């Protein structure tokens, strides 16, 4: 052993001993102190709700509904003298009557509403009451609560109460554990179809049978959509008129998902509840995108369902997992639901996990060709996306320490702006690999056990752990407990960085540190980390290697034999939820292998992707020199596969936006500093794939997906051959005023955006004309997002204004898509989006549909505050006393913290990175 390596071991051991000798610092609960105030009224139980909703269309004050709620309420002896308290949100309470035991003797009762809570004061003290409440509410545009949907051919009315929207439809306690006998009657819904969770009562067209459920699981939809297809015996697919012949892909997939979910869950769909409607109604919702947990209703945004016979691979890669997950929520979301919203990760994680499994089964064993690599998509779109989001200090924990009751906290915890929706299925995939060797899926076994034992009941994380242990401990693993593997992952935010140091030709030292973009204090991690690796000698990246050789939570010496030129790679196929950093010597050997085409292709594409992803993010956190990370990136000149390019684009986009603004605003800097990276890295792609697909020859779908991804990034970086290709493709060769209808679908976003960015008004006119005849909503969104690439400030301002106009031509979901595209298209447009958000906050909150969508827009905006000036303007708005953020203030504060973290990188690393890139010795 050399003297240097002896010193390295001693130094590392001292650091780790000192870290371990001190307790870890307390991690602040990401949900805040006011999230744990308890449920609305301890000692109160609503035994039943009988609800009658009458929709009043075209009223003077907008679309409203009248409600009559009859509640059977029981109190405890200790609390019976206290007021009855119920949640009400945007409901006008007209009258409250209270009686004992029955509704015969009800009398008027005093009441008042205080901060969205209804206080009722019975005239006589008792333990049991019948309460009758008359009230009025508003139909929303959000797809949540009682919703009035609009599309070209008409309207529909839907009721989606998940997660805390029941209080917007009727006075209630609105907790997951509030399991009550509930029945609904809907009046004045003159539509062809009226569907809810349960069957209609005999001889009734609008009264539904009661079910024993918490309020958030109820749903309803009244519509005139057409029954497009019947993909399976108990499944009906509905859509708006004009969507004929666009359902083939979805119908085939739905058929596969339905039968595979029945088998995978070991619970036939028809047996979920005794009173359920006989069919699963899958409805392509044209205007909003929301999650549904209601039985018998699977609402999915239309662009994730309907597609032309010839369509983009990108659309299919997005749509099929979405459909599968939405269907899985009939089991994981309705059949079992969270005991409290802090446990939502268990249910949503199982739904997502099952959805991806159904997608994998569809492509591996289905009737379609095996065209999409689902494993690659899961790693790139779920695991790596989650690792990125989870790197911020504001990411929050998977499971908060205390129960959540505050609506704002619940929304922030489970919304798309958080990490939970990605992290839960990512961890379940990793735990599957830890527990089994691929032959037994303990996550599936646990899921089926929960469905059997917790039928239409609430679950928590301990239920999930017990369900796993039930099978795992019986398989000869009595010395371990699944709780030990999961504990730190679920209770602490972030994840570990595995540090790898070669000691000699026979030993490799590994240890873990807590990773984050902005870690002032280095902390030793104690996660149960699955150790999988291979070397240049064995070159085994097979699925069998996904089962870890060991699970480490501390410093460890591994007996790995390596020659002078041999390398070792950890985290096989990127399946583990952690990053890896190597010592300088090992990085040199890995880069050397990546630089030679013969040795590069011996490394699994997912590991090539992981190397790019890890190197750039570890450098971003200051734990690796950018010189090393850039050298890893430059080896992409030999790359043609999707996964490494996805990792490249996701992470290099962060650098591109900041470097291009930096050189544009600073006099004397090299304007092509980022462009040179593109010129260097795109060589193999351009030679082997290129920007000109041959429409006459079918190519592998993953290749089409790669082309669309790389072309969009290259054109945004001003790569001239890409821009020339966009010009070649755009216009119809038979009519120069029209968009070419034969542009390959996967490059349309790049072609459209590039041409719009060129500034020609004829391009916008041609695209707007194409928009009016576009047969699918997905392609319509592609055009709308491309219009946001314009450099014409007046046009962008008008485009944003149209998203909140009273007669906006865009659907609710399209409005957010346009805003997101504007914010991400350029520095100037990000500034315009910020001004728009700051000055039109009230209208945006209303017209974008819901607080969830508004807060999503805030985070999108924050992600595009790419320099100090924009960051400061964003900060001033968030801290302003009259910012009108109200219920979204907490979300805006979180977004601002992410802006600060990105600004920290900007101040610390941007100048050095620029100097590195112009030095020339790497290029």
ZAMARGU-4260 file (C-alpha; in steps of 0.2 Angstrom, whole numbers, plus 5000, padded with zeros to 4 digits):
<rodrens>
0) 5000/5000/5000 | 5007/5017/4995 | 5010/5031/5008 | 4997/5041/5000 | 4983/5028/5001
5) 4988/5025/5019 | 4985/5043/5023 | 4969/5043/5013 | 4962/5029/5024 | 4967/5037/5040
10) 4960/5054/5035 | 4944/5047/5029 | 4942/5036/5045 | 4945/5051/5056 | 4932/5061/5047
15) 4919/5047/5048 | 4923/5044/5066 | 4920/5062/5071 | 4904/5063/5061 | 4898/5047/5069
20) 4903/5053/5086 | 4891/5068/5085 | 4872/5066/5083 | 4865/5071/5067 | 4857/5089/5066
25) 4838/5090/5068 | 4830/5091/5051 | 4815/5104/5051 | 4799/5096/5047 | 4796/5102/5029
30) 4777/5104/5032 | 4779/5117/5045 | 4773/5119/5064 | 4755/5123/5060 | 4752/5107/5051
35) 4749/5096/5066 | 4734/5105/5074 | 4723/5089/5074 | 4707/5086/5065 | 4693/5098/5064
40) 4683/5092/5079 | 4689/5079/5091 | 4675/5069/5099 | 4664/5071/5084 | 4659/5057/5072
45) 4648/5059/5056 | 4640/5042/5055 | 4631/5046/5038 | 4629/5060/5025 | 4613/5061/5014
50) 4617/5073/5000 | 4606/5081/4987 | 4615/5093/4974 | 4605/5103/4962 | 4615/5112/4948
55) 4609/5129/4943 | 4616/5134/4926 | 4617/5151/4919 | 4614/5161/4935 | 4618/5179/4936
60) 4633/5176/4947 | 4640/5162/4937 | 4637/5143/4938 | 4631/5138/4955 | 4623/5123/4964
65) 4611/5122/4979 | 4614/5109/4992 | 4605/5100/5005 | 4615/5089/5017 | 4607/5078/5031
70) 4621/5073/5043 | 4619/5060/5057 | 4632/5066/5070 | 4638/5058/5086 | 4648/5067/5100
75) 4657/5060/5115 | 4651/5064/5133 | 4666/5074/5136 | 4663/5085/5121 | 4644/5086/5119
80) 4643/5104/5125 | 4655/5110/5112 | 4649/5117/5095 | 4648/5105/5080 | 4661/5110/5068
85) 4662/5106/5050 | 4673/5111/5035 | 4665/5123/5022 | 4675/5130/5008 | 4667/5143/4997
90) 4650/5138/5003 | 4636/5150/5007 | 4626/5143/5022 | 4608/5147/5021 | 4601/5138/5036
95) 4605/5125/5049 | 4592/5114/5058 | 4596/5102/5071 | 4586/5088/5079 | 4589/5073/5090
100) 4588/5055/5084 | 4578/5060/5068 | 4573/5074/5056 | 4555/5075/5063 | 4559/5087/5077
105) 4573/5098/5069 | 4573/5116/5074 | 4583/5131/5068 | 4600/5132/5076 | 4612/5146/5078
110) 4628/5145/5067 | 4642/5155/5060 | 4656/5153/5048 | 4674/5157/5054 | 4689/5155/5042
115) 4680/5141/5032 | 4674/5132/5047 | 4655/5130/5051 | 4651/5131/5069 | 4634/5125/5074
120) 4626/5127/5091 | 4611/5115/5095 | 4598/5121/5106 | 4598/5105/5117 | 4614/5096/5123
125) 4614/5078/5117 | 4626/5065/5111 | 4617/5062/5094 | 4610/5074/5082 | 4602/5075/5065
130) 4608/5091/5056 | 4600/5098/5040 | 4610/5111/5031 | 4604/5121/5016 | 4618/5130/5006
135) 4624/5136/4990 | 4641/5133/4981 | 4650/5137/4965 | 4655/5125/4951 | 4674/5127/4948
140) 4684/5126/4932 | 4698/5116/4941 | 4692/5098/4939 | 4691/5097/4958 | 4676/5099/4969
145) 4660/5101/4958 | 4667/5105/4941 | 4659/5112/4926 | 4669/5107/4911 | 4669/5115/4894
150) 4674/5109/4877 | 4670/5114/4859 | 4655/5102/4858 | 4647/5106/4875 | 4649/5104/4893
155) 4650/5091/4907 | 4648/5091/4926 | 4660/5081/4936 | 4663/5079/4955 | 4681/5075/4960
160) 4684/5077/4979 | 4702/5070/4981 | 4711/5075/4991 | 4702/5089/5002 | 4689/5096/4990
165) 4673/5088/4998 | 4672/5103/5009 | 4669/5113/4993 | 4654/5103/4989 | 4646/5099/5006
170) 4649/5103/5024 | 4659/5089/5031 | 4674/5084/5042 | 4684/5079/5026 | 4697/5068/5034
175) 4703/5051/5026 | 4698/5042/5042 | 4681/5049/5042 | 4672/5033/5035 | 4654/5037/5034
180) 4638/5030/5026 | 4636/5042/5011 | 4623/5044/4998 | 4621/5056/4984 | 4607/5063/4973
185) 4610/5074/4959 | 4597/5085/4951 | 4596/5096/4935 | 4610/5086/4926 | 4602/5085/4909
190) 4616/5074/4901 | 4615/5057/4892 | 4626/5049/4905 | 4626/5050/4924 | 4639/5039/4933
195) 4645/5039/4951 | 4654/5026/4962 | 4639/5016/4966 | 4624/5009/4956 | 4608/5019/4955
200) 4594/5015/4967 | 4580/5005/4959 | 4568/5016/4949 | 4578/5031/4950 | 4588/5041/4937
205) 4598/5051/4949 | 4599/5044/4967 | 4614/5033/4970 | 4616/5019/4983 | 4625/5023/4999
210) 4643/5017/5002 | 4654/5017/5017 | 4668/5029/5012 | 4678/5044/5017 | 4672/5059/5008
215) 4687/5061/4996 | 4683/5045/4987 | 4666/5050/4980 | 4665/5055/4962 | 4653/5058/4948
220) 4652/5063/4930 | 4637/5069/4920 | 4642/5070/4901 | 4637/5068/4883 | 4653/5060/4878
225) 4653/5046/4866 | 4656/5028/4870 | 4671/5027/4858 | 4676/5009/4862 | 4674/4994/4874
230) 4692/4989/4877 | 4686/4975/4889 | 4670/4967/4895 | 4669/4978/4910 | 4677/4993/4903
235) 4670/5008/4893 | 4680/5021/4885 | 4672/5038/4882 | 4677/5054/4873 | 4671/5069/4865
240) 4664/5069/4847 | 4677/5070/4834 | 4690/5059/4842 | 4685/5043/4832 | 4699/5032/4826
245) 4711/5040/4839 | 4708/5026/4852 | 4717/5011/4845 | 4733/5012/4855 | 4724/5017/4871
250) 4711/5003/4869 | 4724/4989/4866 | 4734/4995/4881 | 4718/4997/4892 | 4713/4979/4888
255) 4730/4973/4893 | 4731/4984/4909 | 4713/4979/4915 | 4717/4960/4914 | 4734/4962/4921
260) 4729/4973/4935 | 4715/4960/4940 | 4729/4946/4940 | 4743/4957/4948 | 4732/4963/4963
265) 4723/4946/4965 | 4707/4956/4966 | 4695/4956/4952 | 4689/4974/4948 | 4671/4969/4950
270) 4674/4964/4968 | 4681/4980/4974 | 4664/4985/4982 | 4647/4976/4982 | 4638/4992/4977
275) 4649/4998/4963 | 4644/5001/4946 | 4647/4986/4935 | 4659/4994/4923 | 4675/5004/4923
280) 4671/5021/4914 | 4687/5028/4907 | 4684/5046/4901 | 4695/5056/4891 | 4694/5073/4899
285) 4697/5087/4886 | 4700/5102/4897 | 4709/5097/4914 | 4722/5085/4920 | 4719/5079/4938
290) 4720/5063/4948 | 4704/5053/4952 | 4702/5040/4966 | 4684/5038/4963 | 4677/5020/4960
295) 4671/5017/4942 | 4677/5034/4936 | 4694/5035/4928 | 4697/5053/4922 | 4712/5055/4911
300) 4717/5071/4901 | 4713/5068/4883 | 4731/5070/4876 | 4736/5055/4887 | 4722/5044/4879
305) 4719/5048/4861 | 4732/5049/4847 | 4732/5047/4828 | 4737/5030/4820 | 4754/5039/4816
310) 4759/5048/4832 | 4774/5053/4842 | 4783/5040/4852 | 4784/5054/4865 | 4765/5055/4867
315) 4764/5036/4869 | 4778/5035/4881 | 4769/5048/4892 | 4752/5042/4889 | 4753/5023/4893
320) 4760/5024/4910 | 4747/5038/4914 | 4733/5027/4909 | 4740/5012/4918 | 4742/5022/4934
325) 4725/5030/4933 | 4717/5013/4932 | 4728/5006/4946 | 4720/5020/4957 | 4704/5010/4957
330) 4713/4998/4969 | 4727/5009/4976 | 4718/5025/4980 | 4700/5019/4982 | 4701/5001/4989
335) 4715/5006/5001 | 4718/5024/5005 | 4729/5033/5017 | 4725/5034/5036 | 4732/5052/5035
340) 4739/5062/5021 | 4756/5059/5028 | 4754/5041/5022 | 4749/5046/5005 | 4766/5040/4998
345) 4761/5022/5002 | 4745/5022/4991 | 4751/5033/4977 | 4768/5024/4977 | 4759/5007/4975
350) 4748/5015/4961 | 4763/5022/4951 | 4773/5006/4954 | 4759/4995/4948 | 4756/5006/4933
355) 4774/5005/4927 | 4773/4986/4930 | 4757/4985/4919 | 4766/4996/4906 | 4781/4984/4906
360) 4770/4969/4905 | 4761/4977/4890 | 4777/4979/4880 | 4785/4963/4885 | 4770/4951/4883
365) 4757/4962/4874 | 4750/4961/4856 | 4760/4976/4851 | 4778/4975/4846 | 4791/4978/4860
370) 4795/4996/4854 | 4797/5006/4870 | 4810/5002/4883 | 4800/5004/4899 | 4814/5000/4911
375) 4824/5015/4903 | 4809/5026/4904 | 4807/5022/4923 | 4825/5026/4927 | 4826/5042/4917
380) 4808/5049/4920 | 4805/5043/4938 | 4822/5039/4947 | 4833/5052/4939 | 4819/5065/4940
385) 4816/5062/4958 | 4834/5063/4962 | 4835/5080/4954 | 4820/5086/4964 | 4826/5078/4980
390) 4842/5087/4979 | 4835/5104/4985 | 4834/5108/5004 | 4815/5111/5002 | 4811/5094/4995
395) 4803/5088/5010 | 4802/5071/5018 | 4792/5056/5011 | 4783/5054/5027 | 4781/5069/5039
400) 4783/5065/5058 | 4766/5071/5062 | 4748/5069/5055 | 4743/5082/5042 | 4727/5092/5043
405) 4730/5109/5036 | 4723/5110/5018 | 4738/5120/5012 | 4751/5108/5020 | 4742/5093/5012
410) 4742/5101/4995 | 4760/5105/4996 | 4765/5088/5002 | 4756/5078/4989 | 4756/5090/4974
415) 4766/5088/4958 | 4778/5102/4965 | 4784/5090/4978 | 4795/5074/4977 | 4783/5061/4983
420) 4775/5056/4967 | 4792/5051/4960 | 4801/5046/4976 | 4789/5033/4982 | 4789/5022/4966
425) 4808/5024/4964 | 4811/5018/4982 | 4798/5004/4980 | 4808/4998/4964 | 4824/4999/4974
430) 4817/4990/4989 | 4811/4976/4977 | 4829/4974/4971 | 4835/4974/4989 | 4822/4961/4995
435) 4822/4949/4981 | 4833/4942/4967 | 4820/4946/4953 | 4810/4930/4955 | 4799/4936/4969
440) 4792/4954/4969 | 4789/4957/4988 | 4781/4974/4984 | 4767/4965/4974 | 4765/4953/4987
445) 4763/4967/5000 | 4751/4976/4989 | 4740/4960/4987 | 4740/4957/5006 | 4735/4975/5009
450) 4720/4974/4997 | 4714/4958/5006 | 4717/4963/5024 | 4712/4982/5023 | 4698/4981/5011
455) 4690/4998/5008 | 4700/5004/5023 | 4714/5016/5027 | 4732/5011/5028 | 4748/5018/5035
460) 4767/5014/5032 | 4767/5001/5046 | 4754/4992/5037 | 4764/4992/5022 | 4780/4986/5031
465) 4770/4973/5040 | 4763/4967/5023 | 4781/4965/5016 | 4788/4957/5032 | 4774/4944/5031
470) 4781/4937/5016 | 4799/4942/5017 | 4802/4935/5035 | 4794/4919/5030 | 4807/4917/5016
475) 4822/4914/5028 | 4826/4933/5031 | 4821/4932/5050 | 4837/4941/5055 | 4831/4957/5046
480) 4816/4968/5046 | 4810/4978/5032 | 4807/4993/5043 | 4826/4994/5045 | 4828/4996/5027
485) 4815/5009/5024 | 4816/5019/5040 | 4828/5033/5035 | 4822/5034/5017 | 4804/5038/5023
490) 4808/5049/5037 | 4822/5060/5031 | 4823/5071/5016 | 4836/5069/5003 | 4847/5054/4999
495) 4865/5048/5000 | 4880/5050/4989 | 4891/5035/4989 | 4909/5040/4989 | 4921/5027/4981
500) 4940/5026/4983 | 4952/5013/4977 | 4964/5008/4990 | 4974/4996/4981 | 4972/4982/4967
505) 4962/4972/4979 | 4952/4984/4990 | 4939/4998/4987 | 4933/5009/5001 | 4915/5015/5000
510) 4905/5027/5012 | 4890/5038/5011 | 4887/5056/5014 | 4870/5065/5013 | 4868/5073/4996
515) 4861/5090/4992 | 4864/5105/4981 | 4868/5116/4995 | 4875/5107/5010 | 4885/5118/5021
520) 4889/5105/5034 | 4895/5088/5028 | 4884/5074/5036 | 4888/5055/5036 | 4873/5046/5029
525) 4866/5030/5037 | 4854/5024/5024 | 4852/5006/5020 | 4861/5007/5004 | 4860/4993/4991
530) 4877/4989/4984 | 4878/4983/4966 | 4893/4984/4956 | 4903/4977/4941 | 4920/4979/4935
535) 4929/4980/4918 | 4934/4962/4921 | 4917/4955/4923 | 4906/4967/4913 | 4890/4960/4920
540) 4876/4973/4919 | 4862/4960/4919 | 4846/4960/4928 | 4853/4947/4940 | 4865/4960/4946
545) 4852/4971/4952 | 4850/4961/4968 | 4863/4969/4980 | 4879/4960/4985 | 4877/4969/5002
550) 4867/4983/5010 | 4878/4995/5018 | 4875/5009/5031 | 4893/5014/5035 | 4910/5014/5029
555) 4915/4997/5021 | 4930/4989/5012 | 4925/4979/4998 | 4937/4965/4991 | 4937/4970/4973
560) 4951/4965/4962 | 4956/4978/4949 | 4971/4980/4938 | 4980/4996/4934 | 4968/5000/4920
565) 4952/4992/4927 | 4937/5002/4933 | 4922/4998/4944 | 4905/5005/4942 | 4892/5005/4956
570) 4873/5006/4955 | 4869/4994/4941 | 4857/5001/4928 | 4854/5016/4940 | 4841/5007/4950
575) 4847/5013/4967 | 4841/5029/4974 | 4857/5037/4977 | 4872/5045/4967 | 4890/5039/4966
580) 4906/5049/4966 | 4923/5041/4962 | 4940/5046/4967 | 4951/5055/4954 | 4960/5040/4948
585) 4944/5030/4945 | 4935/5044/4936 | 4951/5044/4924 | 4949/5026/4920 | 4930/5027/4918
590) 4932/5042/4906 | 4945/5033/4897 | 4933/5019/4894 | 4919/5031/4889 | 4930/5039/4876
595) 4934/5023/4866 | 4919/5017/4857 | 4924/4999/4859 | 4924/5000/4878 | 4910/5012/4879
600) 4897/5001/4872 | 4902/4987/4884 | 4894/4999/4898 | 4875/4997/4900 | 4866/5013/4892
605) 4858/5016/4909 | 4875/5016/4918 | 4881/5028/4904 | 4866/5039/4908 | 4869/5037/4927
610) 4887/5043/4925 | 4882/5059/4916 | 4868/5062/4928 | 4879/5059/4943 | 4894/5069/4937
615) 4884/5084/4933 | 4874/5084/4949 | 4889/5080/4960 | 4898/5094/4952 | 4883/5106/4954
620) 4884/5102/4972 | 4903/5106/4973 | 4908/5088/4977 | 4917/5085/4960 | 4927/5097/4950
625) 4918/5103/4934 | 4933/5098/4924 | 4929/5080/4927 | 4911/5082/4925 | 4913/5091/4908
630) 4925/5077/4902 | 4912/5064/4906 | 4899/5075/4896 | 4911/5077/4881 | 4912/5058/4879
635) 4894/5060/4873 | 4902/5062/4856 | 4900/5043/4854 | 4882/5042/4861 | 4867/5038/4851
640) 4855/5030/4864 | 4841/5038/4873 | 4845/5036/4892 | 4862/5045/4891 | 4855/5059/4880
645) 4840/5061/4892 | 4852/5063/4907 | 4863/5076/4896 | 4848/5086/4891 | 4840/5087/4909
650) 4856/5093/4917 | 4864/5103/4903 | 4848/5113/4901 | 4852/5120/4918 | 4869/5126/4912
655) 4863/5131/4895 | 4851/5144/4901 | 4863/5152/4913 | 4878/5152/4902 | 4869/5159/4887
660) 4862/5173/4898 | 4879/5176/4905 | 4888/5178/4889 | 4874/5188/4881 | 4873/5201/4895
665) 4892/5202/4899 | 4902/5212/4886 | 4917/5203/4878 | 4912/5185/4882 | 4912/5171/4870
670) 4894/5170/4863 | 4897/5152/4857 | 4903/5145/4873 | 4889/5133/4875 | 4887/5130/4857
675) 4904/5122/4856 | 4899/5109/4869 | 4885/5104/4857 | 4896/5104/4842 | 4908/5092/4851
680) 4895/5080/4859 | 4882/5078/4844 | 4894/5070/4832 | 4889/5052/4833 | 4871/5057/4835
685) 4871/5067/4819 | 4881/5054/4809 | 4870/5039/4814 | 4853/5047/4818 | 4852/5065/4812
690) 4838/5077/4809 | 4831/5070/4794 | 4821/5054/4797 | 4816/5044/4782 | 4797/5043/4783
695) 4797/5028/4771 | 4807/5017/4783 | 4801/5012/4800 | 4814/5016/4813 | 4815/5010/4831
700) 4804/5020/4842 | 4817/5024/4855 | 4827/5031/4841 | 4813/5043/4836 | 4812/5048/4855
705) 4830/5051/4855 | 4830/5062/4839 | 4816/5073/4846 | 4825/5076/4862 | 4842/5080/4855
710) 4835/5090/4841 | 4825/5101/4853 | 4840/5104/4864 | 4852/5107/4849 | 4841/5120/4841
715) 4838/5129/4857 | 4857/5130/4858 | 4858/5138/4841 | 4866/5124/4832 | 4865/5129/4814
720) 4863/5111/4806 | 4848/5109/4818 | 4840/5126/4813 | 4843/5122/4794 | 4834/5105/4797
725) 4819/5115/4805 | 4818/5126/4790 | 4818/5111/4778 | 4804/5103/4787 | 4792/5117/4791
730) 4783/5122/4776 | 4772/5112/4765 | 4781/5109/4749 | 4765/5111/4739 | 4759/5127/4748
735) 4772/5138/4756 | 4759/5147/4767 | 4755/5131/4776 | 4764/5120/4789 | 4770/5104/4782
740) 4758/5090/4788 | 4771/5077/4785 | 4783/5083/4798 | 4788/5068/4808 | 4779/5069/4825
745) 4793/5067/4837 | 4803/5082/4829 | 4788/5094/4828 | 4791/5102/4844 | 4809/5107/4839
750) 4804/5112/4821 | 4789/5123/4827 | 4799/5131/4841 | 4814/5135/4831 | 4804/5143/4817
755) 4794/5153/4829 | 4810/5159/4838 | 4816/5165/4821 | 4804/5179/4821 | 4794/5177/4805
760) 4776/5182/4807 | 4771/5170/4793 | 4777/5156/4804 | 4765/5161/4818 | 4751/5163/4805
765) 4754/5146/4798 | 4754/5138/4815 | 4739/5146/4820 | 4730/5140/4805 | 4736/5123/4808
770) 4730/5124/4826 | 4712/5126/4820 | 4713/5110/4810 | 4724/5099/4822 | 4715/5083/4825
775) 4722/5078/4842 | 4723/5089/4858 | 4741/5083/4861 | 4747/5090/4844 | 4737/5106/4848
780) 4747/5108/4864 | 4763/5105/4854 | 4759/5120/4844 | 4754/5131/4859 | 4770/5127/4868
785) 4779/5132/4852 | 4771/5148/4850 | 4778/5152/4867 | 4796/5152/4859 | 4793/5169/4850
790) 4805/5183/4853 | 4791/5196/4850 | 4787/5203/4867 | 4770/5210/4861 | 4765/5193/4855
795) 4771/5184/4871 | 4761/5197/4882 | 4746/5194/4871 | 4748/5176/4872 | 4749/5176/4891
800) 4734/5188/4893 | 4724/5176/4882 | 4726/5163/4896 | 4716/5173/4908 | 4704/5181/4897
805) 4685/5179/4901 | 4683/5171/4884 | 4700/5162/4883 | 4702/5151/4868 | 4712/5139/4878
810) 4707/5125/4890 | 4712/5126/4908 | 4726/5114/4906 | 4732/5122/4890 | 4734/5139/4900
815) 4746/5131/4911 | 4756/5123/4897 | 4757/5140/4888 | 4763/5148/4904 | 4776/5135/4907
820) 4782/5136/4889 | 4784/5155/4890 | 4794/5154/4906 | 4806/5141/4900 | 4809/5147/4882
825) 4821/5162/4885 | 4827/5174/4898 | 4816/5188/4891 | 4801/5178/4891 | 4804/5172/4909
830) 4805/5190/4914 | 4788/5193/4905 | 4781/5178/4913 | 4786/5185/4930 | 4779/5202/4927
835) 4763/5193/4921 | 4762/5182/4937 | 4766/5197/4948 | 4753/5209/4941 | 4739/5196/4937
840) 4740/5185/4952 | 4721/5185/4956 | 4716/5181/4938 | 4729/5167/4936 | 4724/5159/4952
845) 4706/5158/4946 | 4708/5155/4927 | 4722/5141/4929 | 4709/5131/4938 | 4715/5128/4955
850) 4728/5132/4968 | 4738/5116/4963 | 4740/5123/4946 | 4744/5140/4951 | 4757/5134/4963
855) 4764/5123/4949 | 4766/5139/4939 | 4776/5147/4953 | 4788/5133/4954 | 4790/5133/4935
860) 4794/5151/4936 | 4806/5149/4950 | 4816/5136/4940 | 4818/5149/4926 | 4825/5163/4937
865) 4842/5160/4929 | 4852/5175/4935 | 4853/5187/4950 | 4842/5201/4942 | 4827/5189/4939
870) 4830/5180/4956 | 4830/5197/4965 | 4813/5202/4956 | 4806/5185/4961 | 4811/5188/4979
875) 4804/5205/4980 | 4787/5199/4973 | 4786/5184/4986 | 4791/5195/5000 | 4779/5209/4996
880) 4765/5212/5008 | 4753/5214/4994 | 4758/5200/4983 | 4740/5192/4984 | 4748/5175/4986
885) 4737/5171/5001 | 4735/5152/5003 | 4750/5150/4991 | 4762/5160/5001 | 4770/5144/5008
890) 4772/5136/4991 | 4780/5153/4985 | 4792/5153/5000 | 4798/5135/4995 | 4800/5140/4977
895) 4810/5155/4983 | 4822/5144/4993 | 4825/5134/4977 | 4829/5151/4968 | 4842/5155/4982
900) 4850/5138/4980 | 4851/5140/4961 | 4858/5157/4964 | 4871/5150/4976 | 4877/5140/4961
905) 4877/5154/4950 | 4888/5165/4961 | 4900/5151/4966 | 4903/5141/4950 | 4897/5150/4934
910) 4913/5160/4932 | 4924/5146/4934 | 4914/5135/4923 | 4914/5148/4909 | 4933/5150/4910
915) 4935/5131/4910 | 4925/5130/4894 | 4934/5143/4885 | 4951/5137/4890 | 4951/5125/4875
920) 4961/5111/4883 | 4945/5101/4886 | 4938/5104/4868
</rodrens>
